Amino acid sequence: MRKLAFRYRRVKELYSTYKNNVGGLLGPAKRDAWLQLRAEVEALTDSWLTHALKSLSIISSRSNCVNVLVTTTQLIPALAKVLLYSLGSVFPIENIYSATKIGKESCFERIVSRFGTNIT
């Protein structure tokens, strides 16, 4: 359990450090390729990522609102995807839940116990 706790503290540290600067994590060569790929995705999808990020930013800027992400992907790959899509600034690591091992229902029970029943 200590190893696991250390691993997750390290993951949280990396996520917090690079949530606004994924390019710093990737390095210059991979950063350029990543930016090119993101530009192509934006062009092919009518800027869905820009629109999603804008909407999520508006929600997270409100004083009584937070963004919560529940995924069936394992936690570490889900965190990597959040960072690669530059969504780290709108999803604090504490609000990202993986339902892979415990199931969606259990995830939502945890969210309700944390935030209350009057949530959307």
C-alpha positions in Angstrom: 0.0 0.0 0.0 2.9 2.4 0.7 4.2 1.8 -2.8 0.8 2.5 -4.3 0.4 5.6 -2.1 3.8 6.9 -3.2 3.0 6.2 -6.9 -0.3 8.1 -6.7 1.4 11.0 -4.9 4.0 11.1 -7.7 1.3 11.0 -10.4 -0.6 13.8 -8.6 2.6 15.9 -8.5 3.3 15.4 -12.2 -0.3 16.1 -13.1 -0.3 19.3 -11.0 3.0 20.4 -12.4 2.1 19.9 -16.1 -1.6 20.5 -16.2 -1.1 23.8 -17.8 2.1 22.9 -19.7 1.9 19.5 -21.4 4.6 20.6 -23.9 7.1 20.8 -21.0 6.4 17.2 -20.2 6.8 16.0 -23.7 9.9 17.8 -24.7 10.5 20.0 -27.8 10.3 17.4 -30.6 7.2 15.6 -29.3 5.7 18.9 -28.3 5.8 20.1 -32.0 4.3 16.9 -33.2 1.6 17.0 -30.5 0.7 20.6 -31.4 0.5 19.7 -35.1 -1.8 16.8 -34.4 -4.0 19.0 -32.1 -4.3 21.5 -34.9 -5.3 18.8 -37.4 -7.9 17.5 -34.9 -9.3 21.0 -34.4 -9.5 21.5 -38.2 -11.3 18.2 -38.8 -13.8 18.5 -35.9 -14.8 22.2 -36.3 -12.8 23.1 -33.2 -14.7 20.8 -30.8 -11.8 20.9 -28.3 -11.7 24.7 -28.2 -15.5 24.8 -27.7 -15.4 22.1 -25.0 -12.6 23.8 -23.2 -14.4 27.1 -23.3 -17.6 25.6 -21.9 -15.7 23.7 -19.1 -13.8 26.8 -18.3 -17.0 28.8 -17.8 -18.3 26.1 -15.5 -15.1 25.9 -13.4 -14.9 29.7 -13.1 -18.3 29.8 -11.2 -17.9 29.9 -7.5 -20.3 27.0 -6.7 -19.5 24.7 -9.7 -16.8 22.1 -10.4 -16.2 19.8 -13.3 -16.1 16.0 -12.5 -15.0 13.4 -14.9 -16.0 9.7 -14.7 -14.4 7.3 -17.1 -14.3 3.6 -17.7 -10.6 4.0 -18.7 -8.0 3.1 -16.1 -6.9 6.2 -14.0 -3.4 6.8 -15.3 -4.3 6.6 -19.1 -7.3 8.8 -18.3 -5.1 11.4 -16.7 -2.7 11.3 -19.7 -5.7 11.9 -22.0 -6.9 14.8 -20.0 -3.4 16.4 -20.1 -3.0 15.7 -23.9 -6.3 17.4 -24.6 -5.2 20.3 -22.4 -8.1 19.8 -20.0 -6.0 19.7 -16.9 -6.9 23.2 -15.9 -10.6 22.5 -15.8 -10.4 19.0 -14.2 -8.6 19.0 -10.8 -7.1 15.5 -10.3 -9.3 15.0 -7.2 -12.3 15.2 -9.5 -11.3 12.5 -12.0 -12.8 9.1 -11.2 -12.1 5.8 -12.9 -14.9 3.2 -12.8 -12.7 0.5 -14.2 -12.4 -1.5 -11.0 -15.3 -0.3 -8.9 -18.0 0.4 -11.5 -19.9 3.5 -12.5 -22.5 3.1 -9.7 -19.9 3.1 -7.0 -18.2 6.1 -8.6 -21.4 8.1 -8.6 -22.1 7.1 -5.0 -18.7 8.5 -4.1 -19.5 11.7 -6.0 -22.9 12.1 -4.3 -21.3 11.5 -0.9 -18.6 14.1 -1.6 -20.7 16.9 -3.2 -24.3 16.1 -2.0 -27.5 15.0 -3.7 -28.4 18.3 -5.3 -25.9 18.0 -8.2 -26.1 17.9 -12.0 
